[in-house]
Amino acid sequence: MNWFVSASLVDDTTSWITLALGALGALWLIVSRTKWYVRRALPICLLVAALVAVALYYVVEKVWRPFPDPIEIPIYVWIGVGLAALFAVVPRAVASSGLIGRIVSVVAAVLVVAAAAAQVNLVFAAYPTVGTLLGLEQSDRVDLSNVPGTQSNPVTGDPLDASWTAPASMPSQGRLTSATIPGTVSGFSARPAQIYLPPAYFADPRPLLPTMVLMAGQPGEPEDWLNGGQLASTMDAFAADHSGLAPVVVVADATGSTLANPLCVDSPLGNVDTYLATDVPNWIGSTLQVNPDPRSRVIGGLSYGGTCSIQVATNHPDVYPTFLDLSGQAEPTLGDRGRTVAEAFGGNEAAFVAVNPMDLLKTRQFPQSGGAFVVGADDNDYKPGQKAMYEAAKAAGMDVVYLEVPGGHSFAVWSEGLKQELPWLMQRVGLIS
């Protein structure tokens, strides 16, 4: 069963197989001896599918604009292909002779839709394996109420691994749990956070571990880090190489809903800045037994979450001296500077400049701060901004590194970026030597 759960949905073999099966399905839907279907029904289905895809593009990209950056055109093309198959399946089944022909028509439409979905998934790599698609987690899940409480004599050290010896009773894998972190100070209404607790957290005595606060993109949800981000497997692998040591990871909600874009600032869109800088660390400190020193704390995220991480790190360097910016933008945006300032800052550009990371890096020094910038080598939309942000951070006295990972703006880049930068981050926060 493990081979099925771990089967890749994003490698070349899967891509070619789904395309081949989809092509066979499309061939069946296109070819028919029934004249009314070929001359009238099929062209109508194709035309309607194309019109819906174009209308969807226009509404999303020109009118609604829920995302700060445009969705790639091929995504809309594949949506149109899937819609065409769905529209054609009924008339094609009617045009078929016998039950078998009708069943084949349904199967053919399913194959085309599956091929289109697979191609969309290849762009984002949101579901890298069958297990992530089906929601089958590789790590055990435990209710927060069943997590062992505070111990009186935790293991400390700098670096921590020099003082730590894993007990034989320690589990071999970490565990996942979840909790709603209340916006006690900010008033921000967040979805439940996803939490990874490494094997060493369940040891007795327990080491005082560092904390990593991660955020998903927009659109997105905390669970994205468990699926496309492959958080648990990455952390378990790191822990296996370091006697069970890994950070406690809290994937906090920084948007409030799947499509919301509150820009990670305090504004009429939501007090996300205060939530991340005050409510989240306060809740972690009162609920989990971790190293309370802010120098042991990392904030990071992907895309919107990456932008958010450098925002919080520059606005609150005393709370989060270390960050991980995965494919973040050059500045928080609702699509353009004018719209951003108008909707989130009441038209006050000075208020925007006062919290904008690039402006802060140009006017202040951050000698105690540091972090990693990661971007896809083929991500032409975000790579220039990441390079500029890295150079500005370095000029502002930060201890920073820059990494390009093969790929575009996708979870394949973000999961690999976390994996590659994790050792450097953990050295910086004093977990390993």
TAUR-V369834 format. One record per residue. N is the residue number from 1. RES is the residue in three letters. SS is DSSP state (helix for helix, strand for strand, loop for the rest). PSI is psi in whole degrees, 0 to 359 (* if undefined). Layout:
# TAUR-V369834
n=(N N)
res=(RES RES)
ss=(SS SS)
psi=(PSI PSI)
This chain:
# TAUR-V369834
n=(1 2 3 4 5 6 7 8 9 10 11 12 13 14 15 16 17 18 19 20 21 22 23 24 25 26 27 28 29 30 31 32 33 34 35 36 37 38 39 40 41 42 43 44 45 46 47 48 49 50 51 52 53 54 55 56 57 58 59 60 61 62 63 64 65 66 67 68 69 70 71 72 73 74 75 76 77 78 79 80 81 82 83 84 85 86 87 88 89 90 91 92 93 94 95 96 97 98 99 100 101 102 103 104 105 106 107 108 109 110 111 112 113 114 115 116 117 118 119 120 121 122 123 124 125 126 127 128 129 130 131 132 133 134 135 136 137 138 139 140 141 142 143 144 145 146 147 148 149 150 151 152 153 154 155 156 157 158 159 160 161 162 163 164 165 166 167 168 169 170 171 172 173 174 175 176 177 178 179 180 181 182 183 184 185 186 187 188 189 190 191 192 193 194 195 196 197 198 199 200 201 202 203 204 205 206 207 208 209 210 211 212 213 214 215 216 217 218 219 220 221 222 223 224 225 226 227 228 229 230 231 232 233 234 235 236 237 238 239 240 241 242 243 244 245 246 247 248 249 250 251 252 253 254 255 256 257 258 259 260 261 262 263 264 265 266 267 268 269 270 271 272 273 274 275 276 277 278 279 280 281 282 283 284 285 286 287 288 289 290 291 292 293 294 295 296 297 298 299 300 301 302 303 304 305 306 307 308 309 310 311 312 313 314 315 316 317 318 319 320 321 322 323 324 325 326 327 328 329 330 331 332 333 334 335 336 337 338 339 340 341 342 343 344 345 346 347 348 349 350 351 352 353 354 355 356 357 358 359 360 361 362 363 364 365 366 367 368 369 370 371 372 373 374 375 376 377 378 379 380 381 382 383 384 385 386 387 388 389 390 391 392 393 394 395 396 397 398 399 400 401 402 403 404 405 406 407 408 409 410 411 412 413 414 415 416 417 418 419 420 421 422 423 424 425 426 427 428 429 430 431 432 433)
res=(MET ASN TRP PHE VAL SER ALA SER LEU VAL ASP ASP THR THR SER TRP ILE THR LEU ALA LEU GLY ALA LEU GLY ALA LEU TRP LEU ILE VAL SER ARG THR LYS TRP TYR VAL ARG ARG ALA LEU PRO ILE CYS LEU LEU VAL ALA ALA LEU VAL ALA VAL ALA LEU TYR TYR VAL VAL GLU LYS VAL TRP ARG PRO PHE PRO ASP PRO ILE GLU ILE PRO ILE TYR VAL TRP ILE GLY VAL GLY LEU ALA ALA LEU PHE ALA VAL VAL PRO ARG ALA VAL ALA SER SER GLY LEU ILE GLY ARG ILE VAL SER VAL VAL ALA ALA VAL LEU VAL VAL ALA ALA ALA ALA ALA GLN VAL ASN LEU VAL PHE ALA ALA TYR PRO THR VAL GLY THR LEU LEU GLY LEU GLU GLN SER ASP ARG VAL ASP LEU SER ASN VAL PRO GLY THR GLN SER ASN PRO VAL THR GLY ASP PRO LEU ASP ALA SER TRP THR ALA PRO ALA SER MET PRO SER GLN GLY ARG LEU THR SER ALA THR ILE PRO GLY THR VAL SER GLY PHE SER ALA ARG PRO ALA GLN ILE TYR LEU PRO PRO ALA TYR PHE ALA ASP PRO ARG PRO LEU LEU PRO THR MET VAL LEU MET ALA GLY GLN PRO GLY GLU PRO GLU ASP TRP LEU ASN GLY GLY GLN LEU ALA SER THR MET ASP ALA PHE ALA ALA ASP HIS SER GLY LEU ALA PRO VAL VAL VAL VAL ALA ASP ALA THR GLY SER THR LEU ALA ASN PRO LEU CYS VAL ASP SER PRO LEU GLY ASN VAL ASP THR TYR LEU ALA THR ASP VAL PRO ASN TRP ILE GLY SER THR LEU GLN VAL ASN PRO ASP PRO ARG SER ARG VAL ILE GLY GLY LEU SER TYR GLY GLY THR CYS SER ILE GLN VAL ALA THR ASN HIS PRO ASP VAL TYR PRO THR PHE LEU ASP LEU SER GLY GLN ALA GLU PRO THR LEU GLY ASP ARG GLY ARG THR VAL ALA GLU ALA PHE GLY GLY ASN GLU ALA ALA PHE VAL ALA VAL ASN PRO MET ASP LEU LEU LYS THR ARG GLN PHE PRO GLN SER GLY GLY ALA PHE VAL VAL GLY ALA ASP ASP ASN ASP TYR LYS PRO GLY GLN LYS ALA MET TYR GLU ALA ALA LYS ALA ALA GLY MET ASP VAL VAL TYR LEU GLU VAL PRO GLY GLY HIS SER PHE ALA VAL TRP SER GLU GLY LEU LYS GLN GLU LEU PRO TRP LEU MET GLN ARG VAL GLY LEU ILE SER)
ss=(loop helix helix helix helix loop loop strand loop loop loop helix helix helix helix helix helix helix helix helix helix helix helix helix helix helix helix helix helix helix loop loop loop loop helix helix helix helix helix helix helix helix helix helix helix helix helix helix helix helix helix helix helix helix helix helix helix helix helix helix helix helix helix helix loop loop loop loop loop loop loop loop helix helix helix helix helix helix helix helix helix helix helix helix helix helix helix helix helix helix helix helix helix helix helix loop loop helix helix helix helix helix helix helix helix helix helix helix helix helix helix helix helix helix helix helix helix helix helix helix helix helix helix helix loop loop loop loop strand helix helix helix helix helix loop loop loop loop loop strand strand loop loop helix helix helix loop loop loop loop loop loop loop loop strand loop loop loop loop helix helix helix loop loop loop loop loop loop loop loop loop loop loop loop strand strand strand strand strand loop loop loop loop loop loop loop loop loop loop loop loop loop strand strand strand strand strand loop helix helix helix helix loop loop loop loop strand loop loop loop strand strand strand strand strand loop loop loop loop loop loop helix helix helix helix loop loop loop loop loop helix helix helix helix helix helix helix helix helix helix helix loop loop loop loop loop loop strand strand strand strand loop loop loop loop loop loop loop loop loop loop loop loop loop loop strand strand loop loop strand strand helix helix helix helix helix helix helix helix helix helix helix helix helix helix helix helix loop loop loop loop loop loop helix helix helix strand strand strand strand strand strand loop helix helix helix helix helix helix helix helix helix helix helix helix loop loop loop loop loop loop strand strand strand strand strand loop loop loop loop loop loop loop loop loop loop helix helix helix helix helix helix helix helix loop loop loop loop helix helix helix helix helix helix helix loop helix helix helix helix helix helix helix loop loop loop loop loop loop strand strand strand strand strand strand strand loop loop loop loop loop loop helix helix helix helix helix helix helix helix helix helix helix helix helix loop loop loop strand strand strand strand strand strand strand loop loop loop loop loop helix helix helix helix helix helix helix helix helix helix helix helix helix helix helix helix helix helix loop loop loop loop loop)
psi=(327 325 325 315 323 2 133 141 4 7 172 322 312 319 312 322 313 323 318 315 321 322 319 318 318 322 317 320 333 318 129 150 351 115 318 328 313 322 331 304 310 312 323 317 317 319 315 318 318 318 319 317 318 318 320 316 314 315 314 314 332 330 298 310 60 343 142 334 149 149 140 141 317 333 315 326 314 327 317 320 314 319 320 319 318 320 327 342 320 306 327 322 320 322 345 152 120 167 321 317 323 321 318 324 317 315 319 317 320 319 320 315 318 320 318 316 321 322 323 318 328 328 316 338 37 332 88 340 167 321 317 325 321 359 28 103 143 339 153 146 138 145 141 327 341 2 132 141 194 138 153 332 70 157 132 169 157 97 154 325 339 339 1 135 122 128 155 334 356 138 159 341 157 179 154 145 179 159 148 116 112 147 65 315 318 331 5 134 107 151 164 138 149 135 131 126 119 167 320 338 335 10 162 109 157 138 150 101 155 168 140 121 118 156 148 184 194 113 154 178 160 327 341 327 336 329 270 327 346 42 310 316 323 314 322 321 319 316 322 330 352 43 38 357 134 163 153 124 126 112 99 151 120 13 327 333 171 317 352 149 81 6 6 32 171 115 179 344 350 144 67 324 310 324 312 325 339 301 315 307 326 317 317 314 329 346 324 148 97 172 120 349 123 335 348 14 136 140 138 171 173 138 246 318 328 315 317 322 317 332 308 322 326 331 338 63 339 338 317 86 348 140 162 108 103 106 40 169 168 335 156 137 148 12 323 162 317 313 321 311 321 314 328 340 16 28 2 96 331 324 324 313 326 340 357 124 316 320 322 321 332 340 351 164 144 67 339 356 158 163 180 136 128 141 155 139 333 8 79 341 323 339 316 319 322 319 316 320 320 315 320 320 319 318 335 10 8 152 99 155 156 134 133 130 140 132 183 225 79 167 336 322 316 320 321 323 317 316 317 326 348 314 317 316 319 331 319 324 2 20 317 160 *)
